[in-house]
């Protein structure tokens, strides 16, 4: 068994779920956007050459050509849903679950939101004599969000409920035995995939450039851009990788900055095993995640992971290479701690094994 074998959603249910997902996340946005675009183009002759494209607290404050709303409609109402659909289908593959259903509902909802926002913004400006007469956009915005909720809600109900199957248990690569008086330490590192890390770094560089530009230009609100940049930089540094250690005391997973950190004492552990994990299918994404079934953990990629069953909380997951060996060692310490509780124990020696 390879570390990437996952329990699959039953084929018949998977086909139905994927078909209805494509219906709500692809077909619905195409139809909704096409109808809205046709209406918008039919209105162009009755619209002034310049229309409001942005509203502030005091009303309309930016103006442009009416065609701007067509690009808004196509980008938000069609481009974004299609991107969400493609990303979901690629990430979930055959390991379907509630996260995929939610993404399908959001894709459909975004198309309804964009259609109402674009058409509503232009509707209130038809046949106006001047831009000074442009009314507020509060009602249109409320209707757009209502369309998002209604369209998304219908799309959610149309799709079937599929609970993702947990990943399979992996057998240890070899039997781990820890003798009395021996102390073995397993150490490994789990990191974000290079593609995800590169994307986050590009976003961070963009935020840095924006903050510098706003500060240099003396633009009001530059401090907000600086604050956001600092928060994002800290979040990337704190969650890009984790050092994982298995010792006689238990399991510890810690970011390079020292936080976040998870320590599970051996006396709080019921059992440890290695499993395969589908991040999107089982946890709805990557990072420090929480699953509806009570599991939580550090989910960086698809594949092998250490699963620790705890006495006082749900299972904790850490995706990492060498999970089979690490879980077997941790289970050996759990068994030894249980035996010592019954019979007493002696001092430990020291040996270290590196996971990566």
N, C-alpha and C positions, 0 to 999 in steps of 0.2 A: 504494500500500500504506500503510495506517495504522500508527501505532506500536503499536497494540494487537492486530494480527493475529498469531496464534500458530499454529504447526504443530499440528494436531489429532491426537489419538489416533484410529487407524482406527475408523470408526463401529461395526462389528460387535464389536470388542474392547471398545470403550468401553461399549456397551450391556450386555455380559456383566459387565464389571467393576462398573458402577453397580448392576446388578440384584443381584449377590452382595454388594456393599457394603451395600445396603439390607437384604438378608436377615440379615447378621450384626450390623449396627449399629443396626437398627431392629426388625425382626421378632424376632430372638433376645432382646434385652432386654425387649420387651413380653411374650413368652411366659414367660421365666424369672421376671420380676418378678410376673406374674400368678399363677403357680403358688406362688411363695414367699409372696405376700400372702395367698392362700387358706389356706395352711398356717398362717401366723402368726395369722390371724383365728380359725382353728379352735382354736388353743391358748389364746386369751385367757381362757376360763372356768377353765382349770387353772393360771393364773398368779396370783401374789399381786398385790395392788393397787399395790405399789411394787417395782420391780426395779432392779438395778444398770444404769446407763447409761454408766459410765466406770470404768476401772480404772487405778490408779497402781502404783508399785513395791511398795506394801504391800497390794495387793488393791483390791477395789471401794471407791471413795471418793465416788461421786455416784450419786444414785438419782432415779427418776422413774416416770411411768406407762408401762406396757408399750407403749402406742400410739406412744411415741416411736420405737420400732423400725420401725413401719410408715412413718413419715415419712422415716426414714433409708433404708429400702428404696426408697421411691418417688423420693427425691431423688437418691441415688447410683446406684441400679440402673436407673432409668428416665429421670429428668430429665437427668442428666449425659450418658448415652449419646445421647439424642435431640439435645441441644445440640451434642455433638461431631459427630453425623451431619449436622445441618443446616449447621453451620459449614463442614465439609469439602466438602459438595456445592456450597455457594455459592462457596467459595474456589477449588476445583479446576476447576469447570465442565467443559470438554471437554479439559483438559490433565492427564490422569490419570497417576499414578505411584506409587512406593513409599510416599510419605507418606500418601496416601489409604488405601492398604491397611493401613498401620500404625494409622491412626486407627480404621478399622473393627474391627481386632482389639482395640484398647484399649477401644472402646465395648462390645463383647461381653464382654470380660474384666471390666469394671467391674460389669456386671450380675451375673455369677457371684460376684464378690467381695462385693457388697452382700447377695446372697441368703444366702450361707453365713455371713457375719458376723452378720446380723440373726437368722437362725434359730438359729445356733449359740449366740449370746449368750443367747437366751431358753430354748433347750433345757436348758442347764445350770442354769437357775433354776426349772424347772417343779417344782411340788409342794414347794418349800422352805418350812420352817416360819418362817424369819426371814431377814432380809438378812444376818445375821452368818454364815450358812452358804454364802454365794455363793462358789463356787470361782474359781480364776484363769482368765484368758481366753487364756493363751498358746497352747494347742492349737487353740482356735477361730480365733485370728488366723492361725496357720500354715496351717490348712485353707483360710481365706479367700484367702490369697495363692496357695495352690496352685490354687484354683478360678480365680483370675484368670489364672494362667499357662496352665492347661489350656484354659480356654474361649477365651482370647485366641489360644493356639497353634492350636487347631482353626479359629478364624475366619480366622487368617492363611493357613492351608493351603487353605481353601475358596476364597479369592479368587485370581484369576489374577495372575500377575506381569506388570506393565505398566511398561515403561521410558518415562519422559516424553520426547517428542521435543524437541530443542533449539529455541529460538525462531528465527525467520527472520532472515536478514541484511537490514539496512536500507541503502538507497542513500543516499550523502551528499546533502544538500539542494542543494549546489552544489560544484563542483570547488574544492579548496583547493590553492593553489600558494604556496609560500614561497620568495621570491627569495633569492639569496645576499646575506648581509649584513642580512637582515630577521629580526626577532625578533617573533613573534606569540604572545601568551599568551591562552589561553581559560580563563575562570573560570566556574564554576557551583556551585550548591548543591542538594543532594538532602536531603530531609527525610522524616520519617515522615508517613503520611497523618494528617489532622487527627483522624479518629475514633480511630485507634490511640493518638495522642498524648494525646487527651482521656481515654481509658480509663486510660492509665498515670498521668496526673496525678491522677485520682480515686483510684486505688489508693494513690498516694503520700500524698495528703491523709489517706486512711484510716489509713495506717501512722503518720503524724505524730500524728493524734488518739489512736491507741492508745498510742503511746509516751508522750505527754504525760499521758494518763490513768493509765498504770501508774506513771510517775514521781511524779505528784501523790499517788497513793494509797499509795505506798511498797510496791508489790507486788513480791514476789520475782521476779527474772528480768527486771526492767524494762530492764536494760542490753542484753539480747538484742534486745528490740524496738527500742531506740535504734540498735543496730548494724545491724539489718536495714534500718531506715529510711535510715540513712546510705548503705549499700551500694546500695539501690534508687535513691536520689536521684542518686548518682554515676553509676549505670548509665544512667539516663534522660538525664541531662545529657550523658553521653559518647557516646550513640548516637542521639540524636534527630535530628541533622543532621550532614552532612559537607560541607566545602568542597573542591571538586574543581578542580584546576589542570592544564592541559596547557601545557607549556613546552618549549623546545628540549632541556631536560635530561630530560624524560620526563613521567610522570603522578604526581600526588600527591593523595591523599584524606586529609583530616584533620578530626577532630572539633573543635568549638569549644574544648574543654579542652586540646587539643594531643595527646590520646591517646584512643582508638586512632588510629594513623596508618599509612598505607601509601604508600611511595614506590617507584616502579618506574623505574629509570634507562633512558634511551632505548637504551643499548647492551645491555640485557637483554631488549629487546622484539623479538619476531619479527615481529609484525603487530598491527594494531588495526582493529577494525570495530565497527559499531553493530548490535545485535541486539534482538529482543524477548524479554522474560523473563516467565515465570510463576513468581512466588515460591513458592507452595505446590506447584505441580506439579513444578518443577525442583529447588527447594532445600528443600522441606519447611517453609517459613515465611519470616519477614521478619527483617531485621537483618543482622549480619555472619554469613554463612552458608557452609557447606561442602556441596558436592554429591558424591554417590557417584561421579560421572564425573570427579572431579579438579578441578573448578572451585571457586572460592571468590570471596567478594566482599561488597560492600555492597548488599543487596537490600532496598530500601525500599518498592517498589510494583511493580505489573505495568506493563509497557510497555517503552519504549526504554531501552537500556543500552549503555555502552561495554564491549567485551570486549577485553582485552589478552592476547595469547598471549605467554608468557614463555619464555625459554630454559631456565631452571633450575627452574621450577615449573609447575603447571597454570595455565590461563587465570584471569584476575582480572576480575570483573564489577563495574560500578558503574551502578545504575539512575539515570537523570537525564534531564531535558528537554534537548534539543539534543545528544543523544548522536551523531547523524549528523555534525554539524559538528565536534564534539570529536574523534571517532574519525578523521575525515578529516585533521584537522590533525595529530594524533599520528602517523598513518601517513606524512604528508609529512615529519615530522621523522625518523621511522625510516628512510625512503628517503634523506633527505639525509645522515644519519649513516653509512649504508652507503656512499654515494657518497664521502663524505669519507675513509672508511677506505681507499678505493682510490686517491683522487686528492688528498686533502688538502682544507682548507677555510679560510675567512676569518672575520673577526669578524662578530658579529650586531648589527643595529640593534634598535629596540624599538618594538612596537605592542601594544596590548592589546585583546582582545575579551571581552566578558562573556557568559557562557552564559545567565544569568537575571537 
